[in-house]
Amino acid sequence: MGEYPVTGSADGYPSVPHDRLLADGWELRSKRERTVFRMPGMEVTGRTLLYDDADLRAAIEAAGVAAIVGDAEVYDRVGDDGDGGSWRFFFATALSFRPPLAPMVGTASIRPTVARQARRTFVDELEGRGFEGVESGRRERVRTESGDRTRLRQFTAHLPIAAERGPKRIDAEGWLAVWVTDGSFRIAGGAYPTHGLEARLDAVGVRTPRIDRVYLRDELIELIRAVR
């Protein structure tokens, strides 16, 4: 699934460091366009690139670490759009409006609505992957590589897993950012395991990819900052 052409903003999709992602073991799992929400008299379309950590996904499958989602045990949670992957993922979305925003309607006036909808959609994404107890946490200000300012919002959650011994859950952390660049909204974020998964992989002798919490956090934030 890593053969999608990624042409950046020229085709309405966000620009991401695609070659760097592939070199670091990420895989492009989906490239999709869909209506993300509606406002009075307006439809908002999101064009999204979704990546996941292919090495970690392979390790999870090899170790037989299954998440409990409803009554089922799953290794690779696949949604209605056919995208899925490991419990470490990164996405970037570019928004467009139909009809286009009127000149007198600035992005600042609708930014709170966009941010609220983005948070709601991100929580839905985490829950769709089987995460429970999703809560929002602290916020941090950062500047993107293109010079735009944005505020990162932290989310925490946990994933129940099927295990006869050892940890019965995997803790996770996510980050989400919404900002405007050149008059267009960008939404980017992702999540990663923070506790419990490494012990499960070690217990069955599966080589553990690097899942140090600080490293995973720093890489995700750098990927978010690189989105244009």
Residue pairs with C-beta under 8 A, 6 or more apart in sequence:
1 27
1 28
1 29
1 30
2 22
2 27
2 28
2 54
4 28
4 30
4 31
6 13
6 16
6 18
6 28
6 31
6 49
7 13
8 14
8 15
8 16
8 228
9 15
9 94
9 228
11 47
12 33
12 47
12 94
12 96
13 31
13 47
13 48
13 49
13 94
14 47
14 49
14 92
14 93
14 94
14 186
14 188
14 227
14 228
15 227
15 228
16 49
16 51
16 92
16 223
16 226
16 227
17 223
17 226
18 28
20 226
21 28
21 51
21 90
21 223
22 28
24 219
25 53
25 54
25 55
25 209
26 51
26 52
26 53
26 54
26 90
27 51
27 52
27 53
27 54
27 57
27 85
28 49
28 50
28 51
29 50
29 51
29 52
29 83
29 84
29 85
29 89
30 48
30 49
30 50
30 81
30 82
30 83
31 48
31 49
31 50
32 47
32 48
32 50
32 81
32 83
33 45
33 46
33 47
33 48
34 45
34 46
34 48
34 81
35 43
35 44
35 45
35 46
36 44
36 45
36 46
36 93
36 95
36 117
36 121
37 44
37 117
37 121
38 44
39 110
39 113
41 99
42 97
42 98
42 99
43 97
43 98
44 95
44 96
44 97
44 98
44 114
44 117
45 95
45 96
45 97
45 98
46 93
46 94
46 95
46 187
47 93
47 94
47 96
48 91
48 92
48 93
49 91
49 92
49 93
50 83
50 85
50 89
50 90
50 91
51 89
51 90
51 91
52 84
52 85
52 86
52 88
52 89
52 90
53 85
53 86
53 88
53 89
53 192
53 209
54 86
55 209
56 86
56 87
56 88
56 209
56 211
57 76
57 85
57 86
59 201
59 206
59 207
59 208
59 209
60 75
60 76
60 86
60 87
60 197
60 201
61 75
61 76
62 206
63 200
63 201
63 204
63 206
64 75
64 204
65 75
65 161
65 163
65 197
65 200
65 201
66 73
66 74
66 75
66 161
66 162
67 73
67 74
67 75
67 77
67 87
67 129
67 130
67 159
67 160
67 161
67 162
67 170
68 130
68 160
68 161
68 162
69 77
69 129
69 130
73 162
74 130
76 84
76 85
76 86
77 84
77 85
77 128
77 129
77 130
78 84
79 128
79 129
84 129
87 129
87 159
87 170
87 172
87 191
87 192
87 193
87 197
88 190
88 191
88 192
88 193
88 211
88 216
89 190
89 191
90 188
90 189
90 190
90 220
90 223
90 224
91 188
91 189
91 190
92 186
92 187
92 188
92 224
92 227
93 186
93 187
93 188
94 184
94 185
94 186
95 114
95 184
95 185
95 186
95 187
96 184
101 107
101 110
107 180
107 183
107 185
111 178
111 180
111 185
114 178
114 185
114 187
115 178
118 176
118 178
118 187
119 136
119 153
119 176
122 155
122 174
122 176
122 189
123 134
123 155
126 134
126 155
126 157
126 172
126 174
126 191
127 134
129 159
130 159
130 160
131 157
131 158
131 159
131 172
131 191
132 157
132 158
132 159
132 160
133 156
133 157
133 158
134 155
134 156
134 157
135 155
135 156
135 157
136 153
136 154
136 155
137 153
137 154
137 155
137 156
138 154
139 151
139 152
139 153
139 154
140 151
140 152
140 154
141 149
141 150
141 151
141 152
142 149
142 150
142 151
142 152
142 177
142 221
142 224
142 225
143 149
143 150
143 225
144 150
144 179
144 181
144 224
144 225
144 226
144 227
144 228
145 225
145 226
145 228
146 181
146 228
148 179
148 180
148 181
149 179
150 177
150 178
150 179
151 177
151 178
152 175
152 176
152 177
152 221
152 224
153 175
153 176
153 177
154 173
154 174
154 175
155 173
155 174
155 175
155 176
155 191
156 171
156 172
156 173
156 174
157 171
157 172
157 173
157 174
157 191
158 169
158 170
158 171
158 172
159 169
159 170
159 171
159 172
159 193
160 168
160 169
161 167
161 168
161 169
161 170
161 196
161 200
163 200
165 203
166 199
166 200
166 203
167 195
167 196
167 199
167 200
169 196
170 193
170 195
170 196
170 197
170 200
171 193
171 194
171 195
171 196
172 191
172 192
172 193
172 194
173 191
173 192
173 194
173 213
173 217
174 189
174 190
174 191
174 192
175 189
175 190
175 191
175 217
175 220
175 221
175 224
176 187
176 188
176 189
177 186
177 187
177 188
177 189
177 224
178 185
178 186
178 187
179 185
179 186
180 186
181 228
186 227
186 228
188 223
188 224
188 227
189 220
189 224
190 220
190 223
190 224
191 220
192 211
192 213
192 216
192 217
192 220
193 211
193 216
194 213
194 216
195 213
197 211
198 208
198 211
201 207
201 208
202 208
210 216
